[in-house]
Amino acid sequence: MAWGDGLQLAAIVLLCGVGACLIVVGAYGSGGLMLAASAFWFWRLYRTAE
């Protein structure tokens, strides 16, 4: 794994954390959007790493 992939993975984890916090406080739209974006980004990163 290159350092750029590790950096992207850290950003994805951060995005998931922020999305989860937003869902906990009741901002379902923004939280769900962030979780969906992070899932898509992780899928793209995983697909290109193969």
TIRO-2110 file (N, C-alpha, C; in Angstrom, 1 decimal):
// TIRO-2110
0.9, -1.2, 0.0, N, 1, A
0.0, 0.0, 0.0, CA, 1, A
0.9, 1.2, 0.0, C, 1, A
0.7, 2.1, -0.9, N, 2, A
1.4, 3.4, -1.0, CA, 2, A
1.0, 4.3, 0.1, C, 2, A
1.8, 5.3, 0.4, N, 3, A
1.4, 6.3, 1.4, CA, 3, A
0.2, 7.1, 1.0, C, 3, A
0.0, 7.3, -0.3, N, 4, A
-1.2, 8.0, -0.7, CA, 4, A
-2.5, 7.2, -0.4, C, 4, A
-2.4, 5.9, -0.5, N, 5, A
-3.6, 5.0, -0.2, CA, 5, A
-3.9, 5.1, 1.3, C, 5, A
-2.8, 5.1, 2.1, N, 6, A
-3.0, 5.2, 3.5, CA, 6, A
-3.6, 6.5, 3.9, C, 6, A
-3.2, 7.6, 3.3, N, 7, A
-3.8, 8.9, 3.5, CA, 7, A
-5.3, 8.9, 3.1, C, 7, A
-5.6, 8.3, 2.0, N, 8, A
-7.0, 8.3, 1.6, CA, 8, A
-7.8, 7.4, 2.5, C, 8, A
-7.2, 6.3, 3.0, N, 9, A
-8.0, 5.5, 4.0, CA, 9, A
-8.2, 6.3, 5.3, C, 9, A
-7.2, 7.1, 5.7, N, 10, A
-7.4, 7.9, 6.9, CA, 10, A
-8.5, 8.9, 6.7, C, 10, A
-8.6, 9.5, 5.5, N, 11, A
-9.7, 10.5, 5.2, CA, 11, A
-11.0, 9.8, 5.2, C, 11, A
-11.1, 8.6, 4.7, N, 12, A
-12.3, 7.8, 4.6, CA, 12, A
-12.8, 7.5, 6.0, C, 12, A
-11.9, 7.1, 6.9, N, 13, A
-12.3, 6.8, 8.3, CA, 13, A
-12.8, 8.1, 9.0, C, 13, A
-12.1, 9.2, 8.7, N, 14, A
-12.5, 10.5, 9.3, CA, 14, A
-13.9, 10.9, 8.8, C, 14, A
-14.2, 10.7, 7.5, N, 15, A
-15.5, 11.0, 6.9, CA, 15, A
-16.6, 10.1, 7.5, C, 15, A
-16.2, 8.8, 7.8, N, 16, A
-17.2, 7.9, 8.4, CA, 16, A
-17.5, 8.4, 9.8, C, 16, A
-16.5, 8.8, 10.5, N, 17, A
-16.7, 9.3, 11.9, CA, 17, A
-17.6, 10.5, 11.9, C, 17, A
-17.3, 11.5, 11.1, N, 18, A
-18.1, 12.7, 11.0, CA, 18, A
-19.6, 12.3, 10.6, C, 18, A
-19.7, 11.4, 9.6, N, 19, A
-21.1, 11.0, 9.2, CA, 19, A
-21.8, 10.4, 10.3, C, 19, A
-21.1, 9.5, 11.1, N, 20, A
-21.8, 8.8, 12.2, CA, 20, A
-22.2, 9.8, 13.3, C, 20, A
-21.3, 10.8, 13.6, N, 21, A
-21.7, 11.8, 14.6, CA, 21, A
-22.9, 12.6, 14.1, C, 21, A
-23.0, 13.0, 12.9, N, 22, A
-24.1, 13.7, 12.4, CA, 22, A
-25.4, 12.9, 12.5, C, 22, A
-25.3, 11.6, 12.2, N, 23, A
-26.5, 10.8, 12.4, CA, 23, A
-27.0, 10.7, 13.8, C, 23, A
-26.0, 10.6, 14.7, N, 24, A
-26.3, 10.6, 16.2, CA, 24, A
-27.0, 11.8, 16.6, C, 24, A
-26.6, 13.0, 16.1, N, 25, A
-27.3, 14.2, 16.6, CA, 25, A
-28.5, 14.5, 15.8, C, 25, A
-28.9, 13.7, 14.8, N, 26, A
-30.1, 13.9, 14.2, CA, 26, A
-30.1, 14.5, 12.8, C, 26, A
-28.9, 14.8, 12.3, N, 27, A
-28.7, 15.3, 10.9, CA, 27, A
-28.6, 14.1, 9.9, C, 27, A
-29.8, 13.5, 9.7, N, 28, A
-29.8, 12.2, 8.9, CA, 28, A
-29.4, 12.4, 7.5, C, 28, A
-29.8, 13.5, 6.9, N, 29, A
-29.5, 13.7, 5.5, CA, 29, A
-28.0, 13.9, 5.2, C, 29, A
-27.4, 14.8, 6.0, N, 30, A
-25.9, 15.1, 5.8, CA, 30, A
-25.1, 13.9, 6.3, C, 30, A
-25.5, 13.2, 7.4, N, 31, A
-24.8, 12.1, 7.9, CA, 31, A
-24.8, 10.9, 6.9, C, 31, A
-26.0, 10.7, 6.4, N, 32, A
-26.2, 9.6, 5.4, CA, 32, A
-25.4, 9.9, 4.1, C, 32, A
-25.4, 11.1, 3.7, N, 33, A
-24.7, 11.5, 2.5, CA, 33, A
-23.2, 11.3, 2.7, C, 33, A
-22.6, 11.7, 3.9, N, 34, A
-21.2, 11.4, 4.2, CA, 34, A
-20.9, 10.0, 4.2, C, 34, A
-21.8, 9.2, 4.9, N, 35, A
-21.5, 7.7, 4.9, CA, 35, A
-21.5, 7.1, 3.5, C, 35, A
-22.5, 7.5, 2.7, N, 36, A
-22.6, 7.0, 1.4, CA, 36, A
-21.4, 7.4, 0.5, C, 36, A
-20.9, 8.6, 0.7, N, 37, A
-19.7, 9.1, 0.0, CA, 37, A
-18.5, 8.3, 0.4, C, 37, A
-18.4, 8.1, 1.7, N, 38, A
-17.2, 7.4, 2.2, CA, 38, A
-17.2, 5.9, 1.7, C, 38, A
-18.4, 5.3, 1.7, N, 39, A
-18.5, 3.9, 1.2, CA, 39, A
-18.1, 3.9, -0.3, C, 39, A
-18.6, 4.8, -1.1, N, 40, A
-18.2, 4.9, -2.5, CA, 40, A
-16.8, 5.1, -2.7, C, 40, A
-16.2, 6.0, -1.9, N, 41, A
-14.8, 6.3, -2.0, CA, 41, A
-13.9, 5.1, -1.6, C, 41, A
-14.3, 4.4, -0.5, N, 42, A
-13.6, 3.1, -0.1, CA, 42, A
-13.7, 2.1, -1.2, C, 42, A
-14.9, 1.9, -1.8, N, 43, A
-15.1, 0.9, -2.9, CA, 43, A
-14.1, 1.3, -4.1, C, 43, A
-14.1, 2.5, -4.4, N, 44, A
-13.2, 2.9, -5.5, CA, 44, A
-11.7, 2.7, -5.2, C, 44, A
-11.3, 3.0, -4.0, N, 45, A
-10.0, 2.8, -3.5, CA, 45, A
-9.6, 1.3, -3.5, C, 45, A
-10.6, 0.5, -3.0, N, 46, A
-10.3, -1.0, -2.9, CA, 46, A
-10.3, -1.6, -4.3, C, 46, A
-11.1, -1.1, -5.2, N, 47, A
-11.2, -1.7, -6.6, CA, 47, A
-9.9, -1.3, -7.3, C, 47, A
-9.3, -0.2, -7.1, N, 48, A
-8.1, 0.2, -7.8, CA, 48, A
-6.9, -0.5, -7.2, C, 48, A
-7.0, -0.9, -6.0, N, 49, A
-5.8, -1.6, -5.3, CA, 49, A
-5.6, -3.0, -5.7, C, 49, A
-6.6, -3.6, -6.4, N, 50, A
-6.5, -5.0, -6.8, CA, 50, A
-5.5, -5.2, -7.9, C, 50, A
END
